[in-house]
C-alpha cells in the first residue's frame, strides 16, 4: 500500500484495514454498524465516498483514522493487545 496523499484520499477496504491495522472485516463493521464516539457517546459510521466499477466501497482516509482512534479510546471495547502470558510454576 502506498501512503495516501492526504486525509481526503480514498482507500479500498483492504487499504483502509492496512492503514488502521485491523482486519478488513472490521472496516465493514465500522461502515455497517458503526462505533460509539468516546467523547460524546453517539454512534458514528464510516461513510462510503464512492464505489468502483465492481461496486466495491472506498472510504476517506481521515474517516478511517478517526474511527481507529475512537475505537482504541473506547473503554467499553475489548483491548487490542493480549495480556502477557505467565509461566506456570
GIFEN-V320646 format. One record per residue. BURIAL is # if it has 16 or more other ideal C-beta (glycine too) atoms within 10 Angstrom, else .. D_FIRST is the distance of its C-alpha to the first C-alpha in Angstrom with 2 decimals. Layout:
# GIFEN-V320646
BURIAL&D_FIRST, BURIAL&D_FIRST
This chain:
# GIFEN-V320646
.&0.00, .&3.77, .&6.59, #&8.69, .&11.99, .&14.15, .&15.29, .&16.10, #&12.69, #&12.40, #&9.80, #&10.41, #&11.84, .&9.24, #&6.47, #&9.62, #&10.63, .&7.80, #&8.51, #&12.15, .&12.24, #&14.32, .&14.90, .&13.97, .&17.76, #&18.05, #&16.19, .&18.80, #&21.51, #&20.69, #&20.95, .&24.13, .&25.99, .&24.62, #&25.39, #&28.22, #&27.83, .&29.33, .&31.14, .&32.85, .&32.69, .&31.81, .&29.41, .&26.25, .&23.76, #&20.26, .&20.97, .&19.42, .&19.10, .&19.08, .&18.69, .&17.58, .&20.32, .&20.08, .&20.51, .&17.18, #&16.76, #&14.38, #&14.71, #&15.06, #&12.78, .&16.10, #&17.59, #&14.96, .&15.47, #&19.20, #&19.34, #&17.73, .&20.18, #&23.08, #&22.70, .&22.58, .&25.75, .&27.50, .&30.50, .&31.30, .&28.05, .&27.39, .&26.06, .&22.60, .&23.89, .&26.48, .&29.88, .&30.94, .&32.81, .&36.43, .&38.55, .&41.75, .&44.83
